[in-house]
């Protein structure tokens, strides 16, 4: 019997990780990032550390329910106060 071939992939670069988060249409979870880059096993701890470093550098921000988004992105919903109406 032959053993199954392991398809081990390396961790994404910092730039690739940041590009993935910025290009995603909404907030992403760490699990979705790991699935997209096929990160398995012990490499998940290194991925978590990379995400923490990006967060410390203010390149990404945590949103609701610990999901990640590019820093500076506006939320999908905002509260607006209308103070008056004009002719336009």
C-alpha positions in Angstrom: 0.0 0.0 0.0 1.2 3.4 -0.8 0.8 6.3 1.7 -1.3 9.3 0.7 0.7 12.2 -0.7 0.7 15.2 1.6 -0.2 18.5 -0.2 1.5 20.8 2.4 1.4 24.4 1.6 3.4 27.2 3.3 1.9 30.1 5.2 0.8 33.1 3.2 3.1 36.1 3.2 2.1 39.1 5.2 1.2 41.0 1.9 -0.9 38.1 0.6 -2.8 37.9 3.9 -3.5 41.6 4.0 -4.6 41.5 0.3 -7.0 38.7 1.0 -8.6 40.6 3.9 -8.8 43.8 1.9 -10.3 42.1 -1.2 -13.0 40.2 0.7 -16.4 41.7 0.3 -17.1 41.6 4.1 -15.4 40.8 7.3 -13.6 37.4 7.4 -12.8 35.1 10.3 -9.5 33.4 11.0 -11.1 30.1 10.0 -12.0 31.4 6.6 -8.4 32.7 6.1 -7.0 29.3 7.1 -9.3 27.5 4.7 -8.4 29.9 1.8 -4.7 29.4 2.2 -5.0 25.7 3.2 -3.3 26.2 6.6 -3.4 23.1 8.7 -2.3 21.8 12.1 0.5 23.7 13.9 0.7 26.3 11.2 -2.6 27.8 12.5 -0.7 29.1 15.6 1.7 31.0 13.3 -1.2 32.3 11.2 -2.8 33.6 14.4 0.5 35.3 15.3 0.6 36.9 11.8 -2.9 38.2 12.2 -2.0 39.7 15.6 1.0 41.4 14.1 -1.1 43.0 11.4 -3.6 44.1 14.1 -0.8 45.6 16.2 0.4 47.6 13.2 -3.2 48.9 12.7 -3.4 47.4 9.2 -6.5 45.4 10.1 -9.1 45.8 12.8 -11.4 43.4 14.6 -15.1 43.9 13.9 -18.1 42.3 15.5 -17.7 38.7 16.7 -13.9 38.8 16.3 -14.1 39.0 12.5 -11.3 40.9 10.7 -11.6 43.7 8.3 -9.2 46.1 6.6 -8.5 49.1 8.8 -10.3 52.3 7.7 -13.2 50.4 6.0 -16.6 51.9 6.8 -19.2 49.7 8.4 -22.0 48.4 6.3 -24.6 50.2 8.5 -24.4 53.7 10.1 -26.6 55.8 12.2 -27.5 59.1 10.5 -29.3 62.0 12.3 -31.3 64.3 10.0 -31.4 67.8 11.5 -33.5 69.5 8.8 -34.6 69.6 5.2 -33.8 72.2 2.5 -35.1 72.9 -1.0 -32.6 70.4 -2.6 
